[in-house]
Amino acid sequence: MTDRNHTHVTSFLRDEDGTTLVEFAMVISLFLLIFFGLIDFGRLAYHIVTSERAMHAAARIAAVRPPACPGVPEFLTLSSLAPASTEYEYGTNCNFGGSSICADPETLPCLGEMSNPTAAEIWSAVGVVLPPGSDVSNLRFSYTYDARMGFLGGPYVPVVTVELEDVPFTFVTPLAGLAALVGATGGSSLGPTITMPLMSVSLPGEDLAQGEDG
């Protein structure tokens, strides 16, 4: 190699022209990942908080309205398992003698339907704050018997639970692609849509009233 060629090679290796552009290209992907992550995970946190508050409101309405599920009894009757040798007066607590003397209708779950007035009322109150893509069928209602609440012959007062399940959340930024660019492991598993965590609120029914005032 001639001295002239050696000089050119050495000059080329020492040339730093364009290094700023290379460094910028390496850093911009990480910057955008952080920036877009703040946007989308901020949106996700917002929807989680508002959805939790919405479930508290939904449970409060469900606790004072007629059942959202079919088959929920209106009154408590004597259980077939109650000792036949004992006579029970009207108003006897269901947990008389340390065990349930009232018939247990078991847990009665159902998904929300707009054809049910209670579910429709709840959805009209909370649907506006839930993430786009959710609907009334994302609400699950259940009515659970508790012998500590209620008395023989009286109204059935269950524990009312309202759950929010299978609600989709869609990212508005290309987080998966940016994560792959910066070499993050598992970035490709982050799809454009994820499922929000299940949320559940339970309250004792106050009166599964037939009226509209609660």
Secondary structure by P-SEA (a helix, b strand, c coil): ccaaaaaaaaaaaacccaaaaaaaaacaaaaaaaaaaaaaaaaaaaaaaaaaaaaaaaaaaaacccccccccccccccccccccccccccccccccccccccccccbbbbccccccaaaaaaaaacccccccccccccbbbbbbbbccccccccccccbbbbbbcbbbbbbccaaaaaaaaacccccccccccccccbbbbbbccccccccccc
